[in-house]
Amino acid sequence: MQEAKNWKDYEIIDCSSGEKLERWGDYVLLRPDPQVIWNTKKSSPYYKKLNAHYHRSNKGGGEWEFFDLPEQWTISYPICDKKLTFNLKPFAFKHTGLFPEQAVNWDWFSSIINKEIKEKNRPVKVLNLFAYTGGATLAAAAAGAQVTHVDASKGMVQWAKENAASSGLADAPIRWLVDDCRKFVEREIRRGNKYDGIIMDPPSYGRGSKNEVWKIEDDIFPFIQLCEEILADDALFFLVNSYTTGLQPAVLNYMISTALLKNHPGEVTADEIGLPVTESGLILPCGASGRWVRK
């Protein structure tokens, strides 16, 4: 398992009974997690020091209960001698605007980008699809890449821009696009544009900017094949991340290998990613990532 273990501002303190106890900077949150199917003793004193608790409803969804939590706060993460700063706030479906486990992927591709730029003094173009609030975008930009950030939600793109400003990257070479990812890639194919690195973190289900439907079980493999067409001949990396339970590492490996290796010789690996749990010393699974790197 690939472990996101370099956080200072975030930790999973404990997890039990379908929930995880987390520290986000100075604040402690208790949120549901579908992977936590065990019941263990809740001995941490932080269970009694909550700033917010998200209660899942039996009818689906849920709601926040707040005790002492600001409307917005920040946490930071180091990348390539820079400090990424993320603006957090509780919103629907238990989220805060950041998935901390993705830091293990940020570390991976930012080191590839940074090394290529330093050793070969070449520009590196990265495409981040389903880009959410921009964690991967900022990591790539901090490493020196020119980044195209695409998400169908105008609100998420604006949030990502705010994160860039907080991280000192407001003037970084980032294109911010509110668009349907599939239609954007199709247009890039027609334009003949190519990218040195492609990142995607597709949802299980979603709708594009013009109400286009996305179902991961139907659309992910054709989309990977589509993205292969805009991967440069001398590209550096390709990353597919998924929190969807059905996309196991072996499935990601097979899809990426099938779609990429014919025209892009390289190495494909896939693994679970996770976050360390302070109380138990175990690692909480948080999905899987498939990676291709050039030979």
Secondary structure, 3 states (H helix, E strand, C coil): CEECCCCCCEEEEEEECCEEEEEECCEEEEEECCCCCCCCCCCCHHHHCCCEEEEECCCCCEEEEECCCCCCEEEEEEECCEEEEEEECCCCCCCCCCCHHHHHHHHHHHHHHHHHHHHHCCCCEEEEECCCCCHHHHHHHHCCCEEEEEECCHHHHHHHHHHHHHCCCCCCCEEEEECCHHHHHHHHHHHCCCECEEEECCCCEEECCCCCEEEHHHHHHHHHHHHHCCECCCCCEEEEEECCCCCCHHHHHHHHHHHHCCCCCEEEEEEEEEEEECCCCCEEEEEEEEEEEEC
